[in-house]
Amino acid sequence: MAISVMLSEDDSNELRKQVYKLVTDEIERARRDTALDQQYLKRKDAIKFAGVSGSTFDHWNIPVHRIDGITLYGKKDICEFIESN
């Protein structure tokens, strides 16, 4: 079943802008949630990135970087570990 909606050119442009903003905002949120732009991850994000349980991740021998009491894991290190095992 198809639904047809007639919009004025101004309404159509406004709708297009709103949809574009919604989509770009959601893409940006997804990028942040997946830490796509980050090179180093905190434990919770590293586990999510690796796609394993916390206990499995803890058994892996992945190098850590500690800065001001914060433990970080390199995405590169995680990928190298997965690819070598």
ZIBEL-V593240 format. One record per residue. RES is the residue in one small letter. D_LAST is the distance of its C-alpha to the last C-alpha in Angstrom with 1 decimal. Layout:
BEGIN
res;d_last
RES;D_LAST
RES;D_LAST
END
This chain:
BEGIN
res;d_last
m;50.9
a;51.1
i;52.6
s;54.2
v;55.0
m;57.4
l;56.8
s;58.8
e;57.2
d;57.0
d;55.4
s;53.0
n;52.0
e;51.6
l;49.5
r;47.3
k;46.9
q;46.1
v;43.4
y;41.9
k;41.9
l;40.3
v;37.5
t;36.8
d;36.9
e;34.4
i;32.0
e;32.4
r;31.8
a;28.6
r;27.4
r;28.2
d;26.7
t;23.3
a;23.7
l;23.3
d;25.2
q;23.7
q;21.4
y;20.9
l;20.7
k;22.1
r;20.0
k;21.4
d;20.7
a;17.2
i;16.5
k;18.3
f;16.4
a;13.0
g;14.6
v;13.9
s;16.4
g;17.6
s;16.9
t;13.2
f;13.0
d;15.1
h;12.8
w;10.1
n;11.2
i;12.1
p;15.3
v;18.4
h;21.6
r;24.8
i;27.9
d;31.1
g;29.4
i;27.0
t;23.2
l;21.3
y;17.6
g;17.0
k;15.7
k;14.4
d;12.4
i;11.0
c;10.1
e;8.7
f;6.3
i;5.4
e;5.6
s;3.8
n;0.0
END
